[in-house]
Amino acid sequence: MRKRVGIVGFGGYSGAELVRLLVHHPHVEPVLLEHRADSSARPVPLGQAGPARIPCTADAVKAEDLAVVFLATPADVSMELAPAMLSANARVVDLSGAFRFADEATYTRWYREQHTATHLLPQAVYGLPEVCRRNIAAAQLVANPGCYPTAANLAIRPLVQAGVIDRSAGIVCDAKSGVSGAGRKPSVTTSFCEVTDNFSAYSVLDHRHVPEILNISGLEEAELSFTAQLIPIARGILETIYFRTRNVRDIQTLFDVYTQEYSHEPFIRLYPAGVFPDIQSVAGANFCDIGVKFDAPTGRAVVVSAIDNLVKGAAGQAVQNMNLMLDFAETEGLL
């Protein structure tokens, strides 16, 4: 018997990616939850019905016995819906930023809006499997990480923990993303004429994903300079991370840190010395690819981290979390 799982926000980019992944998952059956009167799914060929559709209500979720509900919705909508979905005995994976922080003050500062479901913050588990795997498996509410922090933390955290970064010199994270990271809601900034043949930085020094990087990596705010940039492609993130090393003689030291941390991780791929991933390397896949180069005379190092923002940065990671929550193999539906 396949477990039934619901998707709210299936018309958005991350929601549509969830549908794409889950219809091929061997152990679940996706159900579309209609939250908006104008919600619509992508067209399907003749003879194919597509996933079932039900109202996005606690009663419907309970009646259909949905094991997990994915909220591919803006933060304010997730705050509204999460309590109802949990009350219907469904576990929740939220793809917004609503539940990524343990305290209301952090959310209010970085998202510049009030949190309306603060009673759920203590029970939410941050959903980065490579770091929080044990807690995710037992969680009722999982906060799926942001796309930029996923690529950044998987590259930075092992190095910080190993003490090989000279934190007094600071770390620069230069992050570039495709336009789908901004969501499907129309805006002038992400319109065709503004994005095509263009390249722009945004939310400089106050990007809302910064506190996620700090919380997981262990860095202090003054130690990290993060800049997000929009590039004229549909999907993908590439982050170039610059830092000075501490007590590192050669590149093997840095490789040893990564291999010790990730040797058994199915979705982390390391590149040979001086070879770097690009966005095409991870397109459509749930991988985070990491490459590193080290200059011994100056102690400088550069790490490049690449993910697909809609997969490892959103829907794929959400499925990875669901697999842990429902006791499936972590790679089911993703490899």
Number of C-alpha atoms within 10 A of each C-alpha: 6 10 14 17 24 31 26 25 25 26 21 19 20 27 24 19 19 25 23 14 17 24 16 14 16 12 16 20 19 27 24 26 24 21 18 11 7 7 14 13 17 8 9 9 7 6 6 8 9 16 15 11 14 15 15 19 16 19 14 15 27 16 10 15 16 21 20 26 28 31 29 28 25 15 20 16 16 25 22 12 22 25 16 16 27 18 13 20 17 23 24 28 30 31 29 21 22 27 31 25 19 16 13 17 13 15 20 12 13 14 17 11 11 13 19 14 17 14 11 15 18 11 13 24 24 26 29 24 21 15 15 14 18 12 17 23 19 15 20 18 27 28 26 32 27 24 23 26 23 26 29 30 22 24 26 23 21 20 19 17 13 12 15 18 23 17 18 10 12 17 20 17 21 18 23 21 26 21 23 19 23 14 14 13 9 9 11 9 13 19 11 12 10 14 18 12 10 10 12 13 13 11 12 11 13 16 14 17 21 20 21 22 26 19 16 19 20 15 19 13 15 11 15 19 17 24 19 22 20 22 20 17 15 12 21 28 31 27 27 20 21 17 22 20 23 13 11 18 14 14 16 12 13 23 19 12 17 22 15 10 18 17 12 10 11 14 20 20 18 19 14 11 14 12 13 20 20 19 21 14 16 21 19 19 18 26 24 27 25 25 22 23 19 23 14 13 8 9 17 17 19 19 21 25 28 33 34 30 33 28 28 30 27 27 28 27 27 28 26 25 27 26 20 22 25 17 11 15 10 20 15 17 19 20 10
